[in-house]
Amino acid sequence: MTGVQTCALPIYPGLFTEVVLPSDSFYKTTVGGRVDIAMTDAQGPGEIYDGLRPETALLDAPESLSRKDHLFSLYMLEDVQLTDCWSAQFGAAAAQRPPTLSERYADGVFLALMQNGFSRVIGRPELARERNYQADVSLKGDFDSVHVRASGFYSYINDYITYSSVGVTDPTGALILIATNTHLATLGGYELYGDVDLSPGVSVLASVQYIRGQDETIDQPLPGIYPISGRLAMRVVDPYEENRWGTELGARIVGDQEQLGNIRIQGTDLTRPVESRTPGFATLYVRGYYNVTNKLNVIAGVDNLLDRTYYEHLNLRLPVDGQYGQIG
């Protein structure tokens, strides 16, 4: 990590409690909460500020790098047994997250935070904590040979921690990133799952996951969001009680990603894309296990059975001949 001459220390004492209220035979209420104190500090051979290099890149560097965040979280879950086969869960929560050490204290280090290459990251000791307000809902069905589940969530996040960039761009595409709070970001997504038992020990399953993130302040997608993806598979396991062995053959399917992350340019109303489109792909995989004894288990698998060439959207993308071209 070039340029780092400080070490940072996090301390997180906290208190957690949860209460379950079995109010009736067909529903259950769970209420919980947590309070924390997050204390961070950075120390190093600074000459101007305690803990900072004389040539520090931190903006508006304060005299003290010690920070303390008082955090809380509250949640309520309602489990409802709709019928003998169907159940639902509803949830609401509020929680807070303090800045990470790199978001708060990174002093010009090079980190692979964005898709488009290594970036020089500058933290902000004065970052505010994130405040998340979220609602969840799920529906689950269990039948003799069929099991299905659908769930979704939506979040409003005040002071979401993201990055802005300075106007200068490195010829290789690398950026200078400055940690910053955006007033409002939203996250939402869903997950669908189902499996069918064809016979004792043999089943087929399918799943799909999707998430969308938006920086509402600049009306642009958030960086670091994975595209829609899913799995189709057949699973064969030992039908006897010992459950000695099992195997799964399936396909992983990932869609195109055209929801490309953007960040603001420091000191302006302009934005800059930090991701480029990646095409979808599908790979076959096989996995298996064998329990030799109760204490010795062998697990093996191949994630890309046909050795296909593909590109994960969030992989670090280094330039070819100094430029970022289209992906084949």
ZAZA-352913 format. One record per residue (C-alpha): x, y, z; residue number from 1. Coordinates in pm, whole numbers, always signed. Example, Ala and Ser with C-alpha at 12.3 -4.5 7.8 and 13.67 -1.06 7.14 Angstrom:
residues 2
{rec {+1230, -450, +780}, 1}
{rec {+1367, -106, +714}, 2}
end
This chain:
residues 328
{rec {+0, +0, +0}, 1}
{rec {+204, +291, -128}, 2}
{rec {+206, +604, +84}, 3}
{rec {+76, +453, +409}, 4}
{rec {+270, +544, +722}, 5}
{rec {-14, +518, +974}, 6}
{rec {-184, +234, +1152}, 7}
{rec {-550, +253, +1249}, 8}
{rec {-722, +97, +1547}, 9}
{rec {-1095, +15, +1573}, 10}
{rec {-1275, -59, +1903}, 11}
{rec {-1642, -162, +1902}, 12}
{rec {-1798, -228, +2245}, 13}
{rec {-2173, -291, +2228}, 14}
{rec {-2485, -426, +2393}, 15}
{rec {-2749, -646, +2224}, 16}
{rec {-3090, -767, +2335}, 17}
{rec {-3374, -962, +2172}, 18}
{rec {-3727, -1047, +2287}, 19}
{rec {-3949, -1313, +2128}, 20}
{rec {-4322, -1285, +2188}, 21}
{rec {-4515, -1601, +2094}, 22}
{rec {-4844, -1412, +2100}, 23}
{rec {-5046, -1686, +1932}, 24}
{rec {-5012, -2025, +1771}, 25}
{rec {-4995, -1890, +1416}, 26}
{rec {-4769, -1586, +1452}, 27}
{rec {-4456, -1483, +1640}, 28}
{rec {-4310, -1139, +1700}, 29}
{rec {-3937, -1079, +1747}, 30}
{rec {-3810, -741, +1862}, 31}
{rec {-3443, -661, +1906}, 32}
{rec {-3202, -376, +1945}, 33}
{rec {-2836, -298, +1978}, 34}
{rec {-2627, -1, +2085}, 35}
{rec {-2258, +38, +2005}, 36}
{rec {-1974, +280, +2050}, 37}
{rec {-1730, +271, +1757}, 38}
{rec {-1396, +432, +1840}, 39}
{rec {-1122, +465, +1579}, 40}
{rec {-783, +631, +1577}, 41}
{rec {-478, +647, +1353}, 42}
{rec {-122, +667, +1475}, 43}
{rec {+206, +711, +1293}, 44}
{rec {+527, +913, +1257}, 45}
{rec {+358, +1245, +1173}, 46}
{rec {+541, +1574, +1220}, 47}
{rec {+257, +1822, +1167}, 48}
{rec {-41, +1626, +1299}, 49}
{rec {-29, +1334, +1536}, 50}
{rec {-70, +1026, +1317}, 51}
{rec {-28, +1196, +977}, 52}
{rec {+257, +1213, +729}, 53}
{rec {+392, +1564, +674}, 54}
{rec {+285, +1532, +308}, 55}
{rec {-58, +1393, +399}, 56}
{rec {-322, +1375, +126}, 57}
{rec {-613, +1394, +371}, 58}
{rec {-838, +1690, +300}, 59}
{rec {-892, +1941, +581}, 60}
{rec {-684, +1720, +811}, 61}
{rec {-790, +1778, +1173}, 62}
{rec {-556, +1809, +1467}, 63}
{rec {-683, +1482, +1613}, 64}
{rec {-768, +1165, +1420}, 65}
{rec {-957, +1007, +1708}, 66}
{rec {-1327, +953, +1630}, 67}
{rec {-1619, +815, +1828}, 68}
{rec {-1955, +711, +1677}, 69}
{rec {-2259, +626, +1888}, 70}
{rec {-2461, +369, +1693}, 71}
{rec {-2792, +193, +1735}, 72}
{rec {-3004, -62, +1555}, 73}
{rec {-3366, -165, +1605}, 74}
{rec {-3564, -434, +1428}, 75}
{rec {-3898, -613, +1438}, 76}
{rec {-3985, -940, +1264}, 77}
{rec {-4332, -1084, +1231}, 78}
{rec {-4357, -1455, +1142}, 79}
{rec {-4706, -1563, +1033}, 80}
{rec {-4820, -1919, +959}, 81}
{rec {-5077, -1854, +685}, 82}
{rec {-5174, -2220, +627}, 83}
{rec {-5026, -2561, +694}, 84}
{rec {-4801, -2512, +390}, 85}
{rec {-4754, -2136, +357}, 86}
{rec {-4575, -1897, +592}, 87}
{rec {-4471, -1533, +564}, 88}
{rec {-4231, -1300, +737}, 89}
{rec {-4242, -920, +753}, 90}
{rec {-3962, -709, +890}, 91}
{rec {-3865, -350, +950}, 92}
{rec {-3535, -220, +1082}, 93}
{rec {-3319, +86, +1135}, 94}
{rec {-2943, +59, +1170}, 95}
{rec {-2626, +265, +1147}, 96}
{rec {-2277, +188, +1016}, 97}
{rec {-1957, +379, +1094}, 98}
{rec {-1701, +450, +820}, 99}
{rec {-1440, +181, +766}, 100}
{rec {-1076, +252, +844}, 101}
{rec {-989, +302, +476}, 102}
{rec {-1291, +533, +422}, 103}
{rec {-1182, +745, +715}, 104}
{rec {-801, +731, +714}, 105}
{rec {-670, +612, +373}, 106}
{rec {-384, +853, +303}, 107}
{rec {-334, +819, -71}, 108}
{rec {-316, +439, -81}, 109}
{rec {-377, +244, -401}, 110}
{rec {-682, +17, -370}, 111}
{rec {-885, -180, -624}, 112}
{rec {-1223, -38, -521}, 113}
{rec {-1368, +27, -867}, 114}
{rec {-1395, -192, -1173}, 115}
{rec {-1177, +30, -1390}, 116}
{rec {-841, -28, -1227}, 117}
{rec {-636, +66, -925}, 118}
{rec {-728, +400, -772}, 119}
{rec {-555, +624, -524}, 120}
{rec {-792, +655, -227}, 121}
{rec {-811, +948, +13}, 122}
{rec {-1018, +915, +328}, 123}
{rec {-1213, +1172, +527}, 124}
{rec {-1187, +1163, +908}, 125}
{rec {-1506, +1374, +925}, 126}
{rec {-1730, +1125, +742}, 127}
{rec {-2074, +1079, +895}, 128}
{rec {-2212, +737, +981}, 129}
{rec {-2460, +573, +743}, 130}
{rec {-2824, +550, +857}, 131}
{rec {-3025, +271, +698}, 132}
{rec {-3404, +223, +713}, 133}
{rec {-3514, -106, +561}, 134}
{rec {-3825, -317, +505}, 135}
{rec {-3823, -689, +422}, 136}
{rec {-4090, -938, +319}, 137}
{rec {-4073, -1309, +240}, 138}
{rec {-4316, -1587, +151}, 139}
{rec {-4234, -1955, +195}, 140}
{rec {-4417, -2267, +83}, 141}
{rec {-4337, -2622, +200}, 142}
{rec {-4523, -2911, +40}, 143}
{rec {-4452, -3282, +30}, 144}
{rec {-4212, -3266, -263}, 145}
{rec {-4205, -2896, -356}, 146}
{rec {-4039, -2612, -164}, 147}
{rec {-4053, -2248, -277}, 148}
{rec {-3938, -1917, -132}, 149}
{rec {-3960, -1553, -243}, 150}
{rec {-3810, -1259, -55}, 151}
{rec {-3743, -892, -117}, 152}
{rec {-3614, -580, +56}, 153}
{rec {-3595, -204, +9}, 154}
{rec {-3362, +38, +189}, 155}
{rec {-3331, +413, +231}, 156}
{rec {-2979, +507, +337}, 157}
{rec {-2899, +859, +454}, 158}
{rec {-2533, +969, +435}, 159}
{rec {-2442, +662, +229}, 160}
{rec {-2063, +641, +200}, 161}
{rec {-1940, +645, -158}, 162}
{rec {-1658, +822, -345}, 163}
{rec {-1606, +1129, -558}, 164}
{rec {-1317, +1187, -795}, 165}
{rec {-1098, +1482, -880}, 166}
{rec {-1108, +1615, -1233}, 167}
{rec {-769, +1471, -1333}, 168}
{rec {-775, +1121, -1486}, 169}
{rec {-464, +905, -1512}, 170}
{rec {-381, +797, -1872}, 171}
{rec {-431, +433, -1766}, 172}
{rec {-783, +507, -1641}, 173}
{rec {-697, +503, -1269}, 174}
{rec {-870, +766, -1055}, 175}
{rec {-809, +968, -742}, 176}
{rec {-1104, +877, -519}, 177}
{rec {-1216, +1080, -219}, 178}
{rec {-1449, +921, +36}, 179}
{rec {-1771, +1119, +74}, 180}
{rec {-2127, +1099, +205}, 181}
{rec {-2417, +1122, -38}, 182}
{rec {-2739, +1253, +112}, 183}
{rec {-2959, +963, +2}, 184}
{rec {-2907, +624, -161}, 185}
{rec {-3158, +346, -215}, 186}
{rec {-3108, -28, -243}, 187}
{rec {-3368, -286, -341}, 188}
{rec {-3371, -644, -453}, 189}
{rec {-3533, -984, -449}, 190}
{rec {-3451, -1354, -437}, 191}
{rec {-3657, -1645, -572}, 192}
{rec {-3589, -2011, -495}, 193}
{rec {-3760, -2343, -560}, 194}
{rec {-3680, -2714, -553}, 195}
{rec {-3872, -3031, -640}, 196}
{rec {-3802, -3380, -505}, 197}
{rec {-3819, -3622, -799}, 198}
{rec {-3750, -3928, -586}, 199}
{rec {-3578, -4005, -255}, 200}
{rec {-3236, -3841, -279}, 201}
{rec {-3293, -3677, -621}, 202}
{rec {-3412, -3317, -663}, 203}
{rec {-3394, -3026, -907}, 204}
{rec {-3361, -2664, -796}, 205}
{rec {-3360, -2313, -937}, 206}
{rec {-3281, -1971, -790}, 207}
{rec {-3247, -1610, -905}, 208}
{rec {-3113, -1298, -729}, 209}
{rec {-3134, -932, -829}, 210}
{rec {-3032, -605, -662}, 211}
{rec {-3041, -242, -772}, 212}
{rec {-2866, +52, -610}, 213}
{rec {-2919, +420, -684}, 214}
{rec {-2742, +735, -567}, 215}
{rec {-3053, +954, -548}, 216}
{rec {-2851, +1272, -499}, 217}
{rec {-2697, +1250, -846}, 218}
{rec {-2967, +1021, -993}, 219}
{rec {-2713, +760, -1102}, 220}
{rec {-2658, +388, -1025}, 221}
{rec {-2427, +304, -737}, 222}
{rec {-2097, +133, -823}, 223}
{rec {-2025, -222, -711}, 224}
{rec {-2367, -375, -785}, 225}
{rec {-2372, -728, -928}, 226}
{rec {-2604, -809, -1222}, 227}
{rec {-2901, -1045, -1205}, 228}
{rec {-2788, -1405, -1163}, 229}
{rec {-2932, -1749, -1099}, 230}
{rec {-2874, -2124, -1085}, 231}
{rec {-3034, -2436, -1230}, 232}
{rec {-2917, -2767, -1086}, 233}
{rec {-2987, -3133, -1016}, 234}
{rec {-2886, -3267, -676}, 235}
{rec {-2837, -3633, -587}, 236}
{rec {-2768, -3725, -223}, 237}
{rec {-2751, -4038, -15}, 238}
{rec {-3119, -4126, +53}, 239}
{rec {-3035, -4304, +376}, 240}
{rec {-3009, -4149, +721}, 241}
{rec {-2629, -4159, +724}, 242}
{rec {-2613, -3899, +443}, 243}
{rec {-2275, -4037, +344}, 244}
{rec {-2241, -3871, +1}, 245}
{rec {-2394, -3616, -233}, 246}
{rec {-2334, -3442, -564}, 247}
{rec {-2478, -3149, -760}, 248}
{rec {-2457, -3072, -1133}, 249}
{rec {-2578, -2730, -1237}, 250}
{rec {-2551, -2416, -1443}, 251}
{rec {-2474, -2066, -1315}, 252}
{rec {-2633, -1798, -1531}, 253}
{rec {-2542, -1426, -1509}, 254}
{rec {-2713, -1152, -1706}, 255}
{rec {-2573, -848, -1885}, 256}
{rec {-2483, -557, -1662}, 257}
{rec {-2591, -227, -1810}, 258}
{rec {-2656, -58, -1474}, 259}
{rec {-2316, +109, -1460}, 260}
{rec {-2193, +280, -1145}, 261}
{rec {-2126, +654, -1144}, 262}
{rec {-1964, +891, -896}, 263}
{rec {-1959, +1271, -878}, 264}
{rec {-1663, +1483, -985}, 265}
{rec {-1532, +1677, -685}, 266}
{rec {-1644, +2040, -675}, 267}
{rec {-1884, +2015, -971}, 268}
{rec {-2234, +1895, -1057}, 269}
{rec {-2093, +1649, -1311}, 270}
{rec {-2070, +1271, -1274}, 271}
{rec {-1827, +1014, -1406}, 272}
{rec {-1885, +645, -1490}, 273}
{rec {-1646, +408, -1311}, 274}
{rec {-1774, +86, -1472}, 275}
{rec {-1829, -44, -1823}, 276}
{rec {-2083, -288, -1957}, 277}
{rec {-2014, -660, -1920}, 278}
{rec {-2200, -931, -2114}, 279}
{rec {-2387, -1219, -1957}, 280}
{rec {-2254, -1572, -1940}, 281}
{rec {-2337, -1924, -1827}, 282}
{rec {-2106, -2185, -1680}, 283}
{rec {-2157, -2547, -1577}, 284}
{rec {-2035, -2672, -1240}, 285}
{rec {-2019, -2998, -1049}, 286}
{rec {-1969, -3038, -675}, 287}
{rec {-1975, -3328, -435}, 288}
{rec {-1896, -3448, -86}, 289}
{rec {-1821, -3776, +87}, 290}
{rec {-1830, -3822, +465}, 291}
{rec {-1562, -4080, +534}, 292}
{rec {-1636, -4066, +907}, 293}
{rec {-1821, -3827, +1134}, 294}
{rec {-1497, -3627, +1167}, 295}
{rec {-1351, -3664, +817}, 296}
{rec {-1532, -3503, +522}, 297}
{rec {-1408, -3473, +164}, 298}
{rec {-1548, -3191, -52}, 299}
{rec {-1453, -3124, -415}, 300}
{rec {-1586, -2948, -721}, 301}
{rec {-1521, -2774, -1051}, 302}
{rec {-1681, -2430, -1099}, 303}
{rec {-1624, -2402, -1476}, 304}
{rec {-1672, -2752, -1609}, 305}
{rec {-1638, -2669, -1980}, 306}
{rec {-1354, -2416, -1929}, 307}
{rec {-1551, -2128, -2079}, 308}
{rec {-1411, -1775, -2102}, 309}
{rec {-1621, -1519, -1918}, 310}
{rec {-1587, -1197, -1722}, 311}
{rec {-1725, -1118, -1378}, 312}
{rec {-1868, -766, -1366}, 313}
{rec {-1690, -663, -1046}, 314}
{rec {-1349, -806, -1136}, 315}
{rec {-1060, -561, -1139}, 316}
{rec {-1018, -449, -1499}, 317}
{rec {-668, -344, -1595}, 318}
{rec {-606, -168, -1929}, 319}
{rec {-468, -332, -2241}, 320}
{rec {-217, -106, -2420}, 321}
{rec {-319, +179, -2191}, 322}
{rec {-688, +171, -2286}, 323}
{rec {-1009, +10, -2167}, 324}
{rec {-1172, -153, -2467}, 325}
{rec {-1493, -346, -2507}, 326}
{rec {-1511, -693, -2355}, 327}
{rec {-1552, -985, -2596}, 328}
end
